[in-house]
Amino acid sequence: MAICDHMVDSISSGEIIYADGGGGIFDENWINVVFKQGSDAGVSHFTVVHSNTILIPLLEKIENDPRKRWKLYEDLKVEARKMVDGQHRAKVDVEYLIELWKLCLIMSQNI
């Protein structure tokens, strides 16, 4: 499959891929299914990690209380979703994660 070849060519071996589906497990399983159809490299070529692992720590700089920090994160997720057009398609989901990352980064730098 062309998508598998493109992923293998554009993602370095051992690189971390950030996703927001079920702690990375859902996305990792989906990627495994795709790779079974089109490439021998499989998901072992890279690691899938949940995007929360890089976004939540950014918000620790401005909110010490874990419950308030999580609420802030959930509010930012809603805002980021409003910034992109469409729902639950690969391109839209990537755009959403980019906007969410930008919001978390900007907020963490405005302390």
PDB file as gemmi writes it, atoms N, CA and C in Angstrom:
CRYST1    1.000    1.000    1.000  90.00  90.00  90.00 P 1                      
ATOM      1  N   MET A   1       0.834  -1.191   0.000  1.00  0.00           N  
ATOM      2  CA  MET A   1       0.000   0.000   0.000  1.00  0.00           C  
ATOM      3  C   MET A   1       0.872   1.246   0.000  1.00  0.00           C  
ATOM      4  N   ALA A   2       0.478   2.209  -0.756  1.00  0.00           N  
ATOM      5  CA  ALA A   2       1.255   3.441  -0.886  1.00  0.00           C  
ATOM      6  C   ALA A   2       1.384   4.182   0.439  1.00  0.00           C  
ATOM      7  N   ILE A   3       0.320   4.185   1.248  1.00  0.00           N  
ATOM      8  CA  ILE A   3       0.370   4.909   2.523  1.00  0.00           C  
ATOM      9  C   ILE A   3       1.402   4.291   3.462  1.00  0.00           C  
ATOM     10  N   CYS A   4       1.498   2.980   3.472  1.00  0.00           N  
ATOM     11  CA  CYS A   4       2.484   2.305   4.326  1.00  0.00           C  
ATOM     12  C   CYS A   4       3.898   2.645   3.878  1.00  0.00           C  
ATOM     13  N   ASP A   5       4.128   2.582   2.584  1.00  0.00           N  
ATOM     14  CA  ASP A   5       5.448   2.913   2.061  1.00  0.00           C  
ATOM     15  C   ASP A   5       5.812   4.354   2.389  1.00  0.00           C  
ATOM     16  N   HIS A   6       4.842   5.250   2.241  1.00  0.00           N  
ATOM     17  CA  HIS A   6       5.085   6.666   2.555  1.00  0.00           C  
ATOM     18  C   HIS A   6       5.420   6.848   4.037  1.00  0.00           C  
ATOM     19  N   MET A   7       4.704   6.144   4.917  1.00  0.00           N  
ATOM     20  CA  MET A   7       4.981   6.251   6.356  1.00  0.00           C  
ATOM     21  C   MET A   7       6.382   5.744   6.667  1.00  0.00           C  
ATOM     22  N   VAL A   8       6.749   4.609   6.102  1.00  0.00           N  
ATOM     23  CA  VAL A   8       8.074   4.041   6.357  1.00  0.00           C  
ATOM     24  C   VAL A   8       9.167   4.972   5.830  1.00  0.00           C  
ATOM     25  N   ASP A   9       8.917   5.568   4.663  1.00  0.00           N  
ATOM     26  CA  ASP A   9       9.909   6.467   4.072  1.00  0.00           C  
ATOM     27  C   ASP A   9      10.034   7.790   4.822  1.00  0.00           C  
ATOM     28  N   SER A  10       8.956   8.269   5.418  1.00  0.00           N  
ATOM     29  CA  SER A  10       8.975   9.599   6.036  1.00  0.00           C  
ATOM     30  C   SER A  10       9.131   9.582   7.550  1.00  0.00           C  
ATOM     31  N   ILE A  11       9.048   8.430   8.167  1.00  0.00           N  
ATOM     32  CA  ILE A  11       9.197   8.319   9.627  1.00  0.00           C  
ATOM     33  C   ILE A  11      10.448   7.514   9.915  1.00  0.00           C  
ATOM     34  N   SER A  12      11.354   8.110  10.663  1.00  0.00           N  
ATOM     35  CA  SER A  12      12.601   7.422  11.001  1.00  0.00           C  
ATOM     36  C   SER A  12      12.332   6.229  11.904  1.00  0.00           C  
ATOM     37  N   SER A  13      13.135   5.215  11.758  1.00  0.00           N  
ATOM     38  CA  SER A  13      13.014   4.045  12.605  1.00  0.00           C  
ATOM     39  C   SER A  13      13.183   4.449  14.067  1.00  0.00           C  
ATOM     40  N   GLY A  14      12.268   4.013  14.908  1.00  0.00           N  
ATOM     41  CA  GLY A  14      12.318   4.327  16.327  1.00  0.00           C  
ATOM     42  C   GLY A  14      11.664   5.646  16.697  1.00  0.00           C  
ATOM     43  N   GLU A  15      11.197   6.395  15.706  1.00  0.00           N  
ATOM     44  CA  GLU A  15      10.577   7.702  15.974  1.00  0.00           C  
ATOM     45  C   GLU A  15       9.252   7.531  16.719  1.00  0.00           C  
ATOM     46  N   ILE A  16       8.883   8.551  17.493  1.00  0.00           N  
ATOM     47  CA  ILE A  16       7.622   8.546  18.221  1.00  0.00           C  
ATOM     48  C   ILE A  16       6.570   9.265  17.389  1.00  0.00           C  
ATOM     49  N   ILE A  17       5.406   8.638  17.271  1.00  0.00           N  
ATOM     50  CA  ILE A  17       4.244   9.205  16.596  1.00  0.00           C  
ATOM     51  C   ILE A  17       3.217   9.497  17.680  1.00  0.00           C  
ATOM     52  N   TYR A  18       2.694  10.711  17.696  1.00  0.00           N  
ATOM     53  CA  TYR A  18       1.691  11.076  18.698  1.00  0.00           C  
ATOM     54  C   TYR A  18       0.298  10.962  18.105  1.00  0.00           C  
ATOM     55  N   ALA A  19      -0.618  10.356  18.870  1.00  0.00           N  
ATOM     56  CA  ALA A  19      -1.998  10.166  18.441  1.00  0.00           C  
ATOM     57  C   ALA A  19      -2.901  10.392  19.650  1.00  0.00           C  
ATOM     58  N   ASP A  20      -4.177  10.546  19.404  1.00  0.00           N  
ATOM     59  CA  ASP A  20      -5.090  10.781  20.517  1.00  0.00           C  
ATOM     60  C   ASP A  20      -6.133   9.685  20.664  1.00  0.00           C  
ATOM     61  N   GLY A  21      -5.921   8.554  20.063  1.00  0.00           N  
ATOM     62  CA  GLY A  21      -6.899   7.472  20.116  1.00  0.00           C  
ATOM     63  C   GLY A  21      -6.585   6.432  21.172  1.00  0.00           C  
ATOM     64  N   GLY A  22      -7.282   6.463  22.272  1.00  0.00           N  
ATOM     65  CA  GLY A  22      -7.221   5.411  23.286  1.00  0.00           C  
ATOM     66  C   GLY A  22      -5.839   5.137  23.841  1.00  0.00           C  
ATOM     67  N   GLY A  23      -5.151   6.164  24.265  1.00  0.00           N  
ATOM     68  CA  GLY A  23      -3.833   5.991  24.854  1.00  0.00           C  
ATOM     69  C   GLY A  23      -2.796   5.538  23.844  1.00  0.00           C  
ATOM     70  N   GLY A  24      -3.080   5.767  22.580  1.00  0.00           N  
ATOM     71  CA  GLY A  24      -2.164   5.340  21.540  1.00  0.00           C  
ATOM     72  C   GLY A  24      -2.435   3.904  21.099  1.00  0.00           C  
ATOM     73  N   ILE A  25      -3.075   3.130  21.962  1.00  0.00           N  
ATOM     74  CA  ILE A  25      -3.313   1.711  21.674  1.00  0.00           C  
ATOM     75  C   ILE A  25      -4.263   1.565  20.489  1.00  0.00           C  
ATOM     76  N   PHE A  26      -5.350   2.320  20.477  1.00  0.00           N  
ATOM     77  CA  PHE A  26      -6.302   2.232  19.366  1.00  0.00           C  
ATOM     78  C   PHE A  26      -5.615   2.566  18.051  1.00  0.00           C  
ATOM     79  N   ASP A  27      -4.890   3.672  18.038  1.00  0.00           N  
ATOM     80  CA  ASP A  27      -4.200   4.074  16.812  1.00  0.00           C  
ATOM     81  C   ASP A  27      -3.120   3.079  16.432  1.00  0.00           C  
ATOM     82  N   GLU A  28      -2.410   2.551  17.414  1.00  0.00           N  
ATOM     83  CA  GLU A  28      -1.387   1.549  17.121  1.00  0.00           C  
ATOM     84  C   GLU A  28      -2.015   0.304  16.497  1.00  0.00           C  
ATOM     85  N   ASN A  29      -3.157  -0.132  17.019  1.00  0.00           N  
ATOM     86  CA  ASN A  29      -3.846  -1.296  16.446  1.00  0.00           C  
ATOM     87  C   ASN A  29      -4.298  -1.012  15.017  1.00  0.00           C  
ATOM     88  N   TRP A  30      -4.835   0.195  14.787  1.00  0.00           N  
ATOM     89  CA  TRP A  30      -5.276   0.585  13.450  1.00  0.00           C  
ATOM     90  C   TRP A  30      -4.098   0.565  12.481  1.00  0.00           C  
ATOM     91  N   ILE A  31      -2.975   1.107  12.905  1.00  0.00           N  
ATOM     92  CA  ILE A  31      -1.780   1.132  12.057  1.00  0.00           C  
ATOM     93  C   ILE A  31      -1.310  -0.287  11.758  1.00  0.00           C  
ATOM     94  N   ASN A  32      -1.373  -1.162  12.747  1.00  0.00           N  
ATOM     95  CA  ASN A  32      -0.998  -2.564  12.518  1.00  0.00           C  
ATOM     96  C   ASN A  32      -1.885  -3.209  11.453  1.00  0.00           C  
ATOM     97  N   VAL A  33      -3.191  -2.922  11.504  1.00  0.00           N  
ATOM     98  CA  VAL A  33      -4.113  -3.472  10.511  1.00  0.00           C  
ATOM     99  C   VAL A  33      -3.741  -2.971   9.116  1.00  0.00           C  
ATOM    100  N   VAL A  34      -3.480  -1.665   9.001  1.00  0.00           N  
ATOM    101  CA  VAL A  34      -3.104  -1.090   7.714  1.00  0.00           C  
ATOM    102  C   VAL A  34      -1.813  -1.718   7.209  1.00  0.00           C  
ATOM    103  N   PHE A  35      -0.824  -1.858   8.089  1.00  0.00           N  
ATOM    104  CA  PHE A  35       0.465  -2.402   7.669  1.00  0.00           C  
ATOM    105  C   PHE A  35       0.382  -3.870   7.291  1.00  0.00           C  
ATOM    106  N   LYS A  36      -0.511  -4.624   7.908  1.00  0.00           N  
ATOM    107  CA  LYS A  36      -0.675  -6.030   7.526  1.00  0.00           C  
ATOM    108  C   LYS A  36      -1.112  -6.145   6.077  1.00  0.00           C  
ATOM    109  N   GLN A  37      -1.798  -5.124   5.584  1.00  0.00           N  
ATOM    110  CA  GLN A  37      -2.271  -5.123   4.209  1.00  0.00           C  
ATOM    111  C   GLN A  37      -1.197  -4.662   3.218  1.00  0.00           C  
ATOM    112  N   GLY A  38      -0.195  -3.865   3.709  1.00  0.00           N  
ATOM    113  CA  GLY A  38       0.646  -3.245   2.709  1.00  0.00           C  
ATOM    114  C   GLY A  38       2.131  -3.137   2.953  1.00  0.00           C  
ATOM    115  N   SER A  39       2.653  -3.581   4.091  1.00  0.00           N  
ATOM    116  CA  SER A  39       4.081  -3.419   4.315  1.00  0.00           C  
ATOM    117  C   SER A  39       4.566  -4.416   5.352  1.00  0.00           C  
ATOM    118  N   ASP A  40       5.819  -4.797   5.231  1.00  0.00           N  
ATOM    119  CA  ASP A  40       6.413  -5.702   6.209  1.00  0.00           C  
ATOM    120  C   ASP A  40       6.979  -4.968   7.420  1.00  0.00           C  
ATOM    121  N   ALA A  41       7.176  -3.655   7.315  1.00  0.00           N  
ATOM    122  CA  ALA A  41       7.801  -2.897   8.403  1.00  0.00           C  
ATOM    123  C   ALA A  41       6.921  -2.854   9.635  1.00  0.00           C  
ATOM    124  N   GLY A  42       5.624  -2.679   9.451  1.00  0.00           N  
ATOM    125  CA  GLY A  42       4.686  -2.658  10.559  1.00  0.00           C  
ATOM    126  C   GLY A  42       4.943  -1.543  11.543  1.00  0.00           C  
ATOM    127  N   VAL A  43       4.160  -1.540  12.588  1.00  0.00           N  
ATOM    128  CA  VAL A  43       4.231  -0.489  13.589  1.00  0.00           C  
ATOM    129  C   VAL A  43       5.515  -0.584  14.404  1.00  0.00           C  
ATOM    130  N   SER A  44       6.255  -1.689  14.305  1.00  0.00           N  
ATOM    131  CA  SER A  44       7.515  -1.812  15.033  1.00  0.00           C  
ATOM    132  C   SER A  44       8.538  -0.798  14.524  1.00  0.00           C  
ATOM    133  N   HIS A  45       8.284  -0.200  13.375  1.00  0.00           N  
ATOM    134  CA  HIS A  45       9.163   0.813  12.800  1.00  0.00           C  
ATOM    135  C   HIS A  45       9.168   2.091  13.643  1.00  0.00           C  
ATOM    136  N   PHE A  46       8.055   2.355  14.359  1.00  0.00           N  
ATOM    137  CA  PHE A  46       7.925   3.547  15.188  1.00  0.00           C  
ATOM    138  C   PHE A  46       7.064   3.224  16.395  1.00  0.00           C  
ATOM    139  N   THR A  47       6.984   4.166  17.322  1.00  0.00           N  
ATOM    140  CA  THR A  47       6.198   3.994  18.536  1.00  0.00           C  
ATOM    141  C   THR A  47       5.042   4.980  18.528  1.00  0.00           C  
ATOM    142  N   VAL A  48       3.850   4.509  18.887  1.00  0.00           N  
ATOM    143  CA  VAL A  48       2.675   5.372  18.974  1.00  0.00           C  
ATOM    144  C   VAL A  48       2.444   5.709  20.434  1.00  0.00           C  
ATOM    145  N   VAL A  49       2.397   7.024  20.734  1.00  0.00           N  
ATOM    146  CA  VAL A  49       2.221   7.510  22.108  1.00  0.00           C  
ATOM    147  C   VAL A  49       1.042   8.474  22.129  1.00  0.00           C  
ATOM    148  N   HIS A  50       0.284   8.456  23.204  1.00  0.00           N  
ATOM    149  CA  HIS A  50      -0.858   9.363  23.308  1.00  0.00           C  
ATOM    150  C   HIS A  50      -0.385  10.807  23.410  1.00  0.00           C  
ATOM    151  N   SER A  51      -1.054  11.681  22.694  1.00  0.00           N  
ATOM    152  CA  SER A  51      -0.684  13.101  22.668  1.00  0.00           C  
ATOM    153  C   SER A  51      -0.760  13.762  24.043  1.00  0.00           C  
ATOM    154  N   ASN A  52      -1.554  13.226  24.947  1.00  0.00           N  
ATOM    155  CA  ASN A  52      -1.629  13.785  26.310  1.00  0.00           C  
ATOM    156  C   ASN A  52      -0.262  13.831  26.984  1.00  0.00           C  
ATOM    157  N   THR A  53       0.616  12.911  26.609  1.00  0.00           N  
ATOM    158  CA  THR A  53       1.919  12.833  27.285  1.00  0.00           C  
ATOM    159  C   THR A  53       2.791  14.053  27.033  1.00  0.00           C  
ATOM    160  N   ILE A  54       2.503  14.813  25.971  1.00  0.00           N  
ATOM    161  CA  ILE A  54       3.265  16.048  25.744  1.00  0.00           C  
ATOM    162  C   ILE A  54       2.429  17.299  25.987  1.00  0.00           C  
ATOM    163  N   LEU A  55       1.110  17.176  25.891  1.00  0.00           N  
ATOM    164  CA  LEU A  55       0.260  18.355  26.029  1.00  0.00           C  
ATOM    165  C   LEU A  55      -0.060  18.696  27.479  1.00  0.00           C  
ATOM    166  N   ILE A  56      -0.403  17.712  28.264  1.00  0.00           N  
ATOM    167  CA  ILE A  56      -0.736  17.957  29.680  1.00  0.00           C  
ATOM    168  C   ILE A  56       0.452  18.577  30.429  1.00  0.00           C  
ATOM    169  N   PRO A  57       1.680  18.080  30.257  1.00  0.00           N  
ATOM    170  CA  PRO A  57       2.808  18.715  30.954  1.00  0.00           C  
ATOM    171  C   PRO A  57       3.002  20.194  30.614  1.00  0.00           C  
ATOM    172  N   LEU A  58       2.635  20.598  29.407  1.00  0.00           N  
ATOM    173  CA  LEU A  58       2.723  22.023  29.072  1.00  0.00           C  
ATOM    174  C   LEU A  58       1.827  22.847  29.994  1.00  0.00           C  
ATOM    175  N   LEU A  59       0.671  22.287  30.326  1.00  0.00           N  
ATOM    176  CA  LEU A  59      -0.288  23.015  31.157  1.00  0.00           C  
ATOM    177  C   LEU A  59       0.079  22.999  32.639  1.00  0.00           C  
ATOM    178  N   GLU A  60       1.000  22.114  33.027  1.00  0.00           N  
ATOM    179  CA  GLU A  60       1.462  22.090  34.423  1.00  0.00           C  
ATOM    180  C   GLU A  60       2.135  23.397  34.811  1.00  0.00           C  
ATOM    181  N   LYS A  61       2.654  24.103  33.814  1.00  0.00           N  
ATOM    182  CA  LYS A  61       3.325  25.374  34.071  1.00  0.00           C  
ATOM    183  C   LYS A  61       2.356  26.442  34.562  1.00  0.00           C  
ATOM    184  N   ILE A  62       1.080  26.299  34.204  1.00  0.00           N  
ATOM    185  CA  ILE A  62       0.126  27.332  34.574  1.00  0.00           C  
ATOM    186  C   ILE A  62      -0.950  26.864  35.541  1.00  0.00           C  
ATOM    187  N   GLU A  63      -1.096  25.560  35.719  1.00  0.00           N  
ATOM    188  CA  GLU A  63      -2.112  25.042  36.634  1.00  0.00           C  
ATOM    189  C   GLU A  63      -1.555  23.857  37.417  1.00  0.00           C  
ATOM    190  N   ASN A  64      -1.393  24.062  38.714  1.00  0.00           N  
ATOM    191  CA  ASN A  64      -0.836  23.011  39.576  1.00  0.00           C  
ATOM    192  C   ASN A  64      -1.851  21.939  39.950  1.00  0.00           C  
ATOM    193  N   ASP A  65      -3.095  22.322  40.100  1.00  0.00           N  
ATOM    194  CA  ASP A  65      -4.141  21.384  40.504  1.00  0.00           C  
ATOM    195  C   ASP A  65      -4.480  20.451  39.337  1.00  0.00           C  
ATOM    196  N   PRO A  66      -4.289  19.141  39.496  1.00  0.00           N  
ATOM    197  CA  PRO A  66      -4.523  18.195  38.389  1.00  0.00           C  
ATOM    198  C   PRO A  66      -5.957  18.240  37.838  1.00  0.00           C  
ATOM    199  N   ARG A  67      -6.949  18.408  38.708  1.00  0.00           N  
ATOM    200  CA  ARG A  67      -8.340  18.454  38.232  1.00  0.00           C  
ATOM    201  C   ARG A  67      -8.602  19.710  37.410  1.00  0.00           C  
ATOM    202  N   LYS A  68      -8.097  20.834  37.879  1.00  0.00           N  
ATOM    203  CA  LYS A  68      -8.268  22.083  37.132  1.00  0.00           C  
ATOM    204  C   LYS A  68      -7.478  22.039  35.822  1.00  0.00           C  
ATOM    205  N   ARG A  69      -6.305  21.425  35.876  1.00  0.00           N  
ATOM    206  CA  ARG A  69      -5.478  21.294  34.669  1.00  0.00           C  
ATOM    207  C   ARG A  69      -6.213  20.438  33.631  1.00  0.00           C  
ATOM    208  N   TRP A  70      -6.814  19.336  34.073  1.00  0.00           N  
ATOM    209  CA  TRP A  70      -7.550  18.470  33.155  1.00  0.00           C  
ATOM    210  C   TRP A  70      -8.743  19.213  32.561  1.00  0.00           C  
ATOM    211  N   LYS A  71      -9.454  19.989  33.372  1.00  0.00           N  
ATOM    212  CA  LYS A  71     -10.587  20.782  32.897  1.00  0.00           C  
ATOM    213  C   LYS A  71     -10.115  21.798  31.854  1.00  0.00           C  
ATOM    214  N   LEU A  72      -9.002  22.456  32.143  1.00  0.00           N  
ATOM    215  CA  LEU A  72      -8.432  23.400  31.187  1.00  0.00           C  
ATOM    216  C   LEU A  72      -8.105  22.693  29.877  1.00  0.00           C  
ATOM    217  N   TYR A  73      -7.519  21.526  29.975  1.00  0.00           N  
ATOM    218  CA  TYR A  73      -7.169  20.738  28.790  1.00  0.00           C  
ATOM    219  C   TYR A  73      -8.421  20.368  27.996  1.00  0.00           C  
ATOM    220  N   GLU A  74      -9.456  19.942  28.687  1.00  0.00           N  
ATOM    221  CA  GLU A  74     -10.706  19.588  28.012  1.00  0.00           C  
ATOM    222  C   GLU A  74     -11.307  20.808  27.310  1.00  0.00           C  
ATOM    223  N   ASP A  75     -11.238  21.968  27.940  1.00  0.00           N  
ATOM    224  CA  ASP A  75     -11.727  23.207  27.319  1.00  0.00           C  
ATOM    225  C   ASP A  75     -10.915  23.550  26.072  1.00  0.00           C  
ATOM    226  N   LEU A  76      -9.608  23.357  26.143  1.00  0.00           N  
ATOM    227  CA  LEU A  76      -8.752  23.627  24.985  1.00  0.00           C  
ATOM    228  C   LEU A  76      -9.043  22.646  23.847  1.00  0.00           C  
ATOM    229  N   LYS A  77      -9.372  21.419  24.193  1.00  0.00           N  
ATOM    230  CA  LYS A  77      -9.731  20.437  23.167  1.00  0.00           C  
ATOM    231  C   LYS A  77     -10.985  20.867  22.421  1.00  0.00           C  
ATOM    232  N   VAL A  78     -11.964  21.382  23.155  1.00  0.00           N  
ATOM    233  CA  VAL A  78     -13.191  21.871  22.518  1.00  0.00           C  
ATOM    234  C   VAL A  78     -12.864  23.040  21.594  1.00  0.00           C  
ATOM    235  N   GLU A  79     -12.050  23.970  22.087  1.00  0.00           N  
ATOM    236  CA  GLU A  79     -11.666  25.127  21.285  1.00  0.00           C  
ATOM    237  C   GLU A  79     -10.912  24.699  20.017  1.00  0.00           C  
ATOM    238  N   ALA A  80      -9.986  23.766  20.157  1.00  0.00           N  
ATOM    239  CA  ALA A  80      -9.213  23.291  19.003  1.00  0.00           C  
ATOM    240  C   ALA A  80     -10.121  22.606  17.987  1.00  0.00           C  
ATOM    241  N   ARG A  81     -11.077  21.839  18.455  1.00  0.00           N  
ATOM    242  CA  ARG A  81     -11.999  21.139  17.552  1.00  0.00           C  
ATOM    243  C   ARG A  81     -12.808  22.147  16.736  1.00  0.00           C  
ATOM    244  N   LYS A  82     -13.185  23.270  17.372  1.00  0.00           N  
ATOM    245  CA  LYS A  82     -13.941  24.314  16.671  1.00  0.00           C  
ATOM    246  C   LYS A  82     -13.096  24.992  15.592  1.00  0.00           C  
ATOM    247  N   MET A  83     -11.785  24.923  15.720  1.00  0.00           N  
ATOM    248  CA  MET A  83     -10.890  25.608  14.789  1.00  0.00           C  
ATOM    249  C   MET A  83     -10.693  24.850  13.475  1.00  0.00           C  
ATOM    250  N   VAL A  84     -11.081  23.585  13.455  1.00  0.00           N  
ATOM    251  CA  VAL A  84     -10.929  22.787  12.236  1.00  0.00           C  
ATOM    252  C   VAL A  84     -12.300  22.406  11.690  1.00  0.00           C  
ATOM    253  N   ASP A  85     -12.357  22.203  10.409  1.00  0.00           N  
ATOM    254  CA  ASP A  85     -13.610  21.899   9.748  1.00  0.00           C  
ATOM    255  C   ASP A  85     -13.742  20.406   9.524  1.00  0.00           C  
ATOM    256  N   GLY A  86     -14.751  19.809  10.124  1.00  0.00           N  
ATOM    257  CA  GLY A  86     -14.999  18.386   9.932  1.00  0.00           C  
ATOM    258  C   GLY A  86     -14.701  17.600  11.189  1.00  0.00           C  
ATOM    259  N   GLN A  87     -15.010  16.312  11.132  1.00  0.00           N  
ATOM    260  CA  GLN A  87     -14.774  15.454  12.279  1.00  0.00           C  
ATOM    261  C   GLN A  87     -14.243  14.092  11.864  1.00  0.00           C  
ATOM    262  N   HIS A  88     -13.385  13.589  12.669  1.00  0.00           N  
ATOM    263  CA  HIS A  88     -12.858  12.230  12.638  1.00  0.00           C  
ATOM    264  C   HIS A  88     -12.505  11.700  11.247  1.00  0.00           C  
ATOM    265  N   ARG A  89     -11.626  12.401  10.626  1.00  0.00           N  
ATOM    266  CA  ARG A  89     -10.942  11.935   9.420  1.00  0.00           C  
ATOM    267  C   ARG A  89      -9.480  12.237   9.654  1.00  0.00           C  
ATOM    268  N   ALA A  90      -8.618  11.493   9.039  1.00  0.00           N  
ATOM    269  CA  ALA A  90      -7.182  11.612   9.324  1.00  0.00           C  
ATOM    270  C   ALA A  90      -6.684  13.051   9.208  1.00  0.00           C  
ATOM    271  N   LYS A  91      -6.969  13.702   8.110  1.00  0.00           N  
ATOM    272  CA  LYS A  91      -6.472  15.069   7.908  1.00  0.00           C  
ATOM    273  C   LYS A  91      -7.030  16.017   8.962  1.00  0.00           C  
ATOM    274  N   VAL A  92      -8.317  15.931   9.217  1.00  0.00           N  
ATOM    275  CA  VAL A  92      -8.964  16.800  10.202  1.00  0.00           C  
ATOM    276  C   VAL A  92      -8.423  16.506  11.602  1.00  0.00           C  
ATOM    277  N   ASP A  93      -8.211  15.242  11.910  1.00  0.00           N  
ATOM    278  CA  ASP A  93      -7.688  14.884  13.234  1.00  0.00           C  
ATOM    279  C   ASP A  93      -6.274  15.412  13.438  1.00  0.00           C  
ATOM    280  N   VAL A  94      -5.463  15.362  12.400  1.00  0.00           N  
ATOM    281  CA  VAL A  94      -4.105  15.910  12.496  1.00  0.00           C  
ATOM    282  C   VAL A  94      -4.175  17.422  12.681  1.00  0.00           C  
ATOM    283  N   GLU A  95      -5.030  18.079  11.910  1.00  0.00           N  
ATOM    284  CA  GLU A  95      -5.190  19.528  12.063  1.00  0.00           C  
ATOM    285  C   GLU A  95      -5.656  19.880  13.473  1.00  0.00           C  
ATOM    286  N   TYR A  96      -6.575  19.099  14.000  1.00  0.00           N  
ATOM    287  CA  TYR A  96      -7.068  19.304  15.369  1.00  0.00           C  
ATOM    288  C   TYR A  96      -5.931  19.171  16.386  1.00  0.00           C  
ATOM    289  N   LEU A  97      -5.132  18.124  16.266  1.00  0.00           N  
ATOM    290  CA  LEU A  97      -4.022  17.928  17.206  1.00  0.00           C  
ATOM    291  C   LEU A  97      -2.985  19.048  17.096  1.00  0.00           C  
ATOM    292  N   ILE A  98      -2.756  19.540  15.902  1.00  0.00           N  
ATOM    293  CA  ILE A  98      -1.830  20.660  15.726  1.00  0.00           C  
ATOM    294  C   ILE A  98      -2.380  21.900  16.416  1.00  0.00           C  
ATOM    295  N   GLU A  99      -3.663  22.186  16.233  1.00  0.00           N  
ATOM    296  CA  GLU A  99      -4.275  23.354  16.881  1.00  0.00           C  
ATOM    297  C   GLU A  99      -4.270  23.199  18.399  1.00  0.00           C  
ATOM    298  N   LEU A 100      -4.547  21.997  18.885  1.00  0.00           N  
ATOM    299  CA  LEU A 100      -4.528  21.754  20.331  1.00  0.00           C  
ATOM    300  C   LEU A 100      -3.122  21.965  20.881  1.00  0.00           C  
ATOM    301  N   TRP A 101      -2.121  21.454  20.178  1.00  0.00           N  
ATOM    302  CA  TRP A 101      -0.737  21.647  20.601  1.00  0.00           C  
ATOM    303  C   TRP A 101      -0.401  23.134  20.643  1.00  0.00           C  
ATOM    304  N   LYS A 102      -0.799  23.884  19.614  1.00  0.00           N  
ATOM    305  CA  LYS A 102      -0.531  25.322  19.589  1.00  0.00           C  
ATOM    306  C   LYS A 102      -1.178  26.025  20.776  1.00  0.00           C  
ATOM    307  N   LEU A 103      -2.441  25.681  21.057  1.00  0.00           N  
ATOM    308  CA  LEU A 103      -3.140  26.307  22.181  1.00  0.00           C  
ATOM    309  C   LEU A 103      -2.430  26.016  23.506  1.00  0.00           C  
ATOM    310  N   CYS A 104      -2.045  24.767  23.709  1.00  0.00           N  
ATOM    311  CA  CYS A 104      -1.350  24.393  24.957  1.00  0.00           C  
ATOM    312  C   CYS A 104       0.003  25.091  25.045  1.00  0.00           C  
ATOM    313  N   LEU A 105       0.722  25.156  23.932  1.00  0.00           N  
ATOM    314  CA  LEU A 105       2.034  25.790  23.919  1.00  0.00           C  
ATOM    315  C   LEU A 105       1.917  27.280  24.199  1.00  0.00           C  
ATOM    316  N   ILE A 106       1.021  27.947  23.512  1.00  0.00           N  
ATOM    317  CA  ILE A 106       0.839  29.385  23.707  1.00  0.00           C  
ATOM    318  C   ILE A 106       0.445  29.679  25.149  1.00  0.00           C  
ATOM    319  N   MET A 107      -0.475  28.887  25.677  1.00  0.00           N  
ATOM    320  CA  MET A 107      -0.917  29.101  27.058  1.00  0.00           C  
ATOM    321  C   MET A 107       0.236  28.885  28.030  1.00  0.00           C  
ATOM    322  N   SER A 108       1.063  27.887  27.778  1.00  0.00           N  
ATOM    323  CA  SER A 108       2.185  27.603  28.692  1.00  0.00           C  
ATOM    324  C   SER A 108       3.259  28.684  28.628  1.00  0.00           C  
ATOM    325  N   GLN A 109       3.330  29.393  27.511  1.00  0.00           N  
ATOM    326  CA  GLN A 109       4.341  30.454  27.363  1.00  0.00           C  
ATOM    327  C   GLN A 109       3.845  31.794  27.868  1.00  0.00           C  
ATOM    328  N   ASN A 110       2.553  31.921  28.095  1.00  0.00           N  
ATOM    329  CA  ASN A 110       1.985  33.177  28.573  1.00  0.00           C  
ATOM    330  C   ASN A 110       1.764  33.159  30.076  1.00  0.00           C  
ATOM    331  N   ILE A 111       2.734  32.690  30.801  1.00  0.00           N  
ATOM    332  CA  ILE A 111       2.613  32.628  32.262  1.00  0.00           C  
ATOM    333  C   ILE A 111       3.212  33.860  32.906  1.00  0.00           C  
TER     334      ILE A 111                                                      
END                                                                             
